[in-house]
């Protein structure tokens, strides 16, 4: 059982968000750190899966669609957290509320809104 979800922020999420999440003890990596800039949303989700990480995004519409496709295909992912585009501190506050209440295992295959 995984206590906290490991996170992967997509390219729309500020680098400051990752820095602030790390300062709170969370395991975070980013699209630029993984040299995966410019990939499609599906490719980003597939990459997050290959890393065993929950994807954090501002892109609600596309990732809702992808989550539904994965559900129909009975495919697994490590979670998707959709958070509104706010200042970095507010984004971090919202993400922390979720990951502090749910284990990494509880986030798997979930589409969550922060």
FIPAMI-402717 format. One record per residue: x, y, z of N, C-alpha, C, O, CB in turn; residue in three letters. Coordinates in steps of 0.2 Angstrom, whole numbers, plus 5000, padded with zeros to 4 digits. Atoms other than C-alpha are relative to their C-alpha. Glycine has a CB too. Layout:
N
XYZXYZXYZXYZXYZALA
...
END
This chain:
114
500449945000500050005000500450065000500950075004499550005006UNK
499749945001500650174995499750065004499150075003500150024993UNK
500349954996500450315008499850064996499250084997500550025006UNK
500149945004500550464997500149984992500549944990500450065002UNK
500050005007500250474978500750034998500850095000499450024996UNK
499549975003501850504968499750044994499250024991500549954997UNK
500349965004501450654957500450024993501050014994499850065003UNK
499749985006501850704939499650064997499050054995500049944994UNK
500449945002501350884934500150014992500750004990500250065004UNK
499949995007500950914916500350074998500450115003499349994996UNK
499749945002501651064906499750065001500050115001500249994993UNK
500449944998500251184910500150025007499950075009499349984999UNK
500049984992500651174929500750035001501250014999499949935004UNK
499449974998501951294935500549965004500449925008499850075004UNK
499450044997503651234940500050025008500249985012500750024997UNK
500149984992503351334957499649955003499749935009499850075000UNK
500550054997501951204960500449945003500349925008499449984996UNK
499650064998503151064960500550015006500649975010500449974994UNK
499549984994504451154971499650015006499949985012500350074998UNK
500449994993503051194984499849935002499849925008499450054999UNK
500250074998502451014984500549965003500549935008499749974994UNK
499450034998504150954986500250025007500449985012500650014996UNK
499949974993504351075001499649975005499749985011500050075000UNK
500550034995502850985009500149935000499749895003499350024998UNK
499850075000503750815007499749964995499849894996499849985007UNK
500350045005502850754992500549984994501050024993499450034997UNK
499650025005503650654978499750024993499250004991500149925000UNK
500349975006503450754962500550014995501150024996499850085002UNK
499649985005504150764945499650034995499050034995500349934997UNK
500349965005503750874930500149984993500649944992500250075001UNK
499950015007503550864911500750024998501149984995499550044996UNK
499349985003505150974908500649955003501049945000500150075002UNK
499550044997506150864921500149934997500649904996499849995007UNK
500050075004505650704911500150014993500149964989499349975002UNK
499949995008506050784894499449984996499549954991500749974998UNK
500650025004504250754888499650064998499050054998499649955005UNK
500449955002503750924883499749994993500149964989500550074999UNK
500250005006502650934868499649934998499349934992500550014995UNK
500450065001501850764870499250015000499050065004500249945005UNK
500750004999499950734868499849995007500249965011499749964995UNK
500350024993498850724883500049925001500249905007499350035001UNK
500050084999498650534880500749985001500849945006499749974994UNK
499350024999500550514879500350025007500649995010500550044994UNK
499849984993500750614895499749955005500149945010499850075001UNK
500350054995499550504904500349935000500549905005499249994998UNK
499750075001500350344897500750015003500949965006500149994992UNK
499450004996502050414903500050005007500449975011500350074997UNK
500150004993501350454920499949935003500249915008499450045002UNK
500250074999500750274920500749965001500849925005499549964995UNK
499350035001502550214915500450015006500849975009500350014994UNK
499649984994503250304930499649985007499949995012500150085000UNK
500450024994501850244942499850065004499850065010500449965005UNK
500249944997501250424945499350034998499150014993500550054998UNK
500749965001499650524947500250064996500650104998499750015007UNK
499949945004499550664934499650055003499050055005499849984993UNK
500349944997499150834940500050054994500550064991500450035006UNK
500249965006498350954927499550055001499150055006499849964994UNK
500549955000497351104924499549994994499050024994500350084999UNK
500450025006496651024908499449965001499549905000500549974995UNK
500650044998494950964914499749964994499649904994499550045003UNK
500450035006494050934897500449944997500149884996499950054995UNK
499650065003495450824889500149945004500149895002500750034997UNK
499950064996495850724904499449975003499449915005500450035006UNK
500650034999494050694908499949954995499749894996499450055001UNK
500150045005493950624891500449935000500249884999500150034993UNK
499650064999495450514893499949955005499949895005500750035001UNK
500250044994494950454910499449954998499449894999499850045006UNK
500650045002493250394902500249954995500049894995499550044997UNK
499750045004494250314888500349945003500249885002500450034995UNK
499650064996495350214900499549965004499649905004500550045005UNK
500550044996493750164910499749954995499649894997499550055003UNK
500350055005492950094894500449954998500249894997499850044994UNK
499550055002494550004889500249965006500649915005500650044997UNK
499850044994494749934907500750015001501049965003499749934999UNK
499349994999496450014907500150045007499750075009500350054994UNK
499949974994497250064923500550065000500950074995500449955005UNK
499549944999498150234928500050015008499749985012499750064996UNK
499849984993498850304944499650065003499850095008500750005001UNK
500449944998497550444945500150064996500750074994500150015008UNK
499949935003497250614938499750055005499150045007499650004993UNK
500249954996497050764948499950074996500450094993500450025006UNK
500149945003496250914940499950065005499550055009499349994995UNK
500149944996496451084948500050064996500350074991500750005005UNK
500149945004495851254942500750045000501150035004499550045003UNK
499449965001497151374936500050065005499650115003500150024992UNK
499949954995497551474951500750025001501149994998499649985007UNK
499349994998499051544959500349945003500049905005500150065005UNK
499750064998500351414963499949985007499849925009500850014999UNK
500150024993500051424982499349975001499249935005500150065004UNK
500750034999498151394980500049934996499749894999499550054996UNK
500050075003498551244968500349955004500049905005500450014993UNK
499650044996499751174980499549985006499549925009500650035003UNK
500550014994498451194995499549954998499349915002499750075002UNK
500550055002497151104985500249934998499949885000499650034993UNK
499750075001498250964979500149975007500049915008500650004996UNK
499850034993498850934997499449985004499549935007500450065004UNK
500750024996497050925004499949934997499749895001499550054998UNK
500250075003496750774992500549955002500449905004500050014992UNK
499550054998498450684994500149995007500349935009500650024996UNK
499950014993498450705012499449965003499449935009500050065004UNK
500650044997496650625014500049934996499749894999499450044998UNK
500050065004496950485001500649974999501150004998499650014993UNK
499450035001498250355000500149994992499750014988500049935003UNK
499850015007499150324984499649954996499449954990500749984999UNK
500450055003498150164981499350024999499050004994500049945005UNK
500649985000496550254984499950054994499350064991499850045006UNK
500049955006496950384970500049964993499849994988500650045000UNK
500050045006497250244957499450004996498849985000500349935001UNK
500650015005496050244942499550065002498950055000499749945001UNK
500549954998495150404950500250064996500750084994500050015007UNK
499949945002494850564942499750055005499150055007499550014993UNK
500249964994494850694956500150074998500550094994500549985006UNK
500049935001494550874957500250045006499950035011499350034998UNK
499749974994495550984968499750075001499950115005500850005000UNK
END
